[in-house]
Amino acid sequence: IFGVSVVKPSVFKKTIKEINEIDLFTLYNTDLPISQMYFYVNDLFPMSLCGFKVKLEKKKKADGHIMRLISLELKDDNEELFYDLPPLKAVWLDIKIQQHGIRSYYNDPLAYAEVSIVEKDEKANIPRADGQRKKKILIDEADEAETIKMISKVIERLDPDIILTHGGDEFVFPYLVARASVNHVSKDLYFSRTRTPLKNCIFHLSGNSDHYMTYGIIMRRSKTQVYLTGRLHLDTTTYGSLHFSEGNIPGVIEVARISRVPLQRLCR
């Protein structure tokens, strides 16, 4: 049995492809996402309490500093029944389209967007997707391009940990990317904390089928999936884990801790 390590995650798939072309080995665990494999290899899990040792280093080509991780210590146990979670903050993102036909299409202009802050559950101190929306922010600028840019600014100002959508994977986010492209503001449309443009956060589902069976029920997942960096995007129309409708956000966190599967992937 051989274990294969790579210098950086970006070359992992290329390395596996080259090994597979030799046609001498049987490969295992090569289809796992890099983030999930990192949890397995380092005995970590999502939403775990950890201690970090970091070092500030000066940037070589620009002013300022970068923070480099020196060591990481797990201070949690995913088999514990009761555990503390960070003070998570969630918002709902809804859009209204100037629909010209029976159904909405990418060429229909954006009318306005609405961002709602979700109240936290009193017992668990964690926001729920079905929780009350205590504050709503209407984003309706005079120009569509300005409205799109303002959506990113509002999200950045509120700084939520979780962005909830209804159909975000299949329509909302791809639609916003399309409208941003039409208005030439693609770089100004972002929802990740790293300001990665939204167009770079949309991934297409591999494989020929978007249907799967679980617990005797045929489920469907979107062929496009949006994974943010530094924030979690949870599409409430997807019930891949069967825990989102029952346990809601706390239920998704519980299953993610036990299975060591990242939250965004678990919900799909």
Order of alpha helices (4+ residues) and beta strands (2+ residues): alpha-alpha-beta-beta-beta-beta-beta-alpha-beta-alpha-beta-beta-beta-beta-beta-alpha-alpha
